[in-house]
Amino acid sequence: MKGSTNVRGTPHTGTASKAEAYAPSVLARGLRIRGRVRGQGDLVVEADIEGEVSVSGELRVEDGASVTGNVEARLLVVSGTVEGDVRTSGAVSVGAHGRLRGDVAASALSIEEGASFDGRVEADFELPAALG
């Protein structure tokens, strides 16, 4: 697949609240995507993506999946591999088998034991008065 791909979750039926109106979109294992992926809502990546990924919600890169390109999301959870700069309005979490190589701009970063991180971190926070 080449070019730009827009993603949007699948509507739920029943009594879901407005916030739960869409299930996350899934790019399934076995897919290889070259190009830009953009969308509203949450996205689960089980595929291999070569290109920029930008979603308004949570981005999950599952074990065995990879993203080679810059990432922008509300939240990022890495269990697979991400190679590129990351910008989130919320937290970035790198799981025990996750690999993240690139600079991170986020409000929080957590790295589990066994994970790999190679990059710089840019975060806004206030120092305690004793250190400021």
C-alpha positions in Angstrom: 0.0 0.0 0.0 1.4 3.4 -1.0 0.2 6.9 -0.4 -1.9 8.4 2.4 -4.3 6.2 4.4 -7.1 7.7 6.5 -8.4 5.5 9.4 -11.5 5.7 11.4 -12.8 3.3 14.0 -15.8 1.1 13.6 -19.1 2.4 15.1 -20.4 0.4 18.1 -24.1 -0.3 18.4 -26.0 -0.4 21.7 -25.6 1.8 24.7 -22.0 3.0 24.3 -21.3 6.6 25.4 -20.2 9.2 22.9 -16.6 8.7 24.0 -16.9 5.0 23.4 -18.8 5.4 20.1 -15.9 4.0 18.1 -13.8 0.9 18.6 -10.1 1.4 17.7 -9.1 0.9 14.1 -6.7 -2.0 13.5 -4.0 -2.4 10.9 -3.6 -6.2 11.0 -0.5 -8.3 11.1 0.8 -9.1 7.6 0.1 -5.6 6.2 3.0 -3.5 4.9 2.1 0.1 4.5 4.3 2.7 2.8 3.0 6.3 3.2 1.2 8.5 5.6 -1.4 7.1 8.0 -3.8 9.7 9.6 -7.1 9.3 11.4 -9.5 10.2 14.2 -9.7 8.1 17.3 -7.6 5.2 18.4 -5.4 3.0 16.2 -3.8 -0.4 16.9 -0.9 -1.3 14.7 -0.1 -5.0 14.2 1.4 -4.2 10.7 4.7 -2.7 9.4 4.4 0.9 8.5 7.0 3.0 6.7 5.8 6.6 7.0 4.3 9.1 9.3 1.5 8.1 11.6 -0.9 10.7 13.1 -4.0 10.0 15.1 -6.2 12.0 17.5 -6.4 9.3 20.1 -4.3 6.5 21.4 -1.8 4.7 19.2 -0.7 1.2 20.2 2.2 -0.5 18.3 1.9 -4.2 19.2 4.6 -6.8 19.7 6.0 -7.8 16.3 4.7 -4.6 14.6 6.9 -1.6 13.5 6.5 2.0 12.6 9.4 3.7 10.8 8.5 7.4 10.7 7.4 10.2 12.9 4.4 9.6 15.2 1.8 12.0 16.6 -1.0 10.9 18.9 -2.7 11.7 22.2 -1.1 8.7 23.8 1.5 6.1 22.6 2.0 2.6 23.8 4.9 0.7 22.3 5.2 -3.0 22.5 6.8 -3.4 19.1 9.2 -1.1 17.4 9.0 2.7 16.6 11.8 4.4 14.8 11.1 8.1 14.5 10.4 11.2 16.5 7.3 11.1 18.8 5.0 13.9 19.8 2.1 13.3 22.2 -0.2 15.5 24.3 -0.2 12.8 26.9 2.0 9.9 27.9 4.4 7.6 26.1 4.8 4.0 27.4 7.4 1.6 26.2 6.6 -2.0 27.2 9.1 -4.7 28.2 9.6 -5.9 24.7 9.2 -2.5 23.1 11.9 -0.5 21.2 11.7 3.2 20.7 14.4 5.0 18.8 13.8 8.8 18.3 13.2 11.9 20.2 10.1 12.1 22.4 8.0 15.2 23.3 5.4 14.1 25.8 3.9 15.0 29.2 5.2 11.7 30.6 7.4 8.8 29.6 7.5 5.3 31.2 10.0 2.6 30.2 9.5 -0.9 31.5 12.5 -3.1 32.4 13.7 -4.9 29.3 12.6 -2.1 26.9 14.9 -0.2 24.7 15.0 3.6 24.3 17.5 5.6 22.3 16.7 9.3 22.0 16.1 12.5 23.8 13.1 13.5 25.9 11.4 16.9 25.9 8.8 17.3 28.7 7.2 20.2 30.4 7.1 20.0 34.2 7.6 22.2 37.2 10.6 21.7 39.4 10.1 21.6 43.1 10.8 25.0 44.8 14.0 23.6 46.4 15.4 22.9 42.9 14.1 26.0 41.0 
